[in-house]
Amino acid sequence: MSTEKQIAANRLNALKSTGPRTPEGKAISSRNAARHDLLDKRFILASECPDAYDVFAQTFYDEYRPATATETALVDIMAAARWRLIRLANIDAGLIDHEYTVPAGTETAALPVPARVTLAYRQAATSGRTVETAGRAEARLVLQFNGALDRLDRLRRQRRKARRKSRRISGLRGKEGAK
């Protein structure tokens, strides 16, 4: 326990603080309020709108209504994983669209659209490791989302079970007191 003298000295020292002065110090200080990397939103690309993510994440908060810090962290994981899955789907579509619009030979121009899309996907997949890497990333993000959802469900079931048990015990105590 601090003494009154120590508390007074701390208050005087706090008044002298001017905060970080260098850009590096300011960058570090700006992260002080971030609870973890997901919440500081470093996964949002410069080309993406942070406000759009906030609206998107709010739909998860509205649906799951986290009641504890752990539940909030799990909902954060779910929202971030889903956001990134949507991004990957857009990347996948962009890759295929790019290959689809590349001038094709006359032999592919006459093919029906589904066949041309299939050929475009095959070309995108064989032109580099992008599709394979995106597939692995997608599988990892699905696991993150489902794992967080499963953990959230387990926590809530445990809490409901504990509440029911507490009510039963309270009910028993009430009946004993009435005797």
Buried (B, 14 or more C-beta within 10 A) or exposed (E): EEEEEEEEEEEEEEEEEEEEEEEEEEEEEEEEEEEEEBBEBEBBEEEEEEEEBEEBBEEBEEEBEBEEEEBBBBBBBBBBBBBBBEBBEEBBEEBBEEBBEEEBEEEBEEEEEEEBBEBBBEBBBEEEEEBEEBBEBBEEBEEBBEBBBEBBEEBBEEEEEEEEEEEEEEEEEEEEEEE
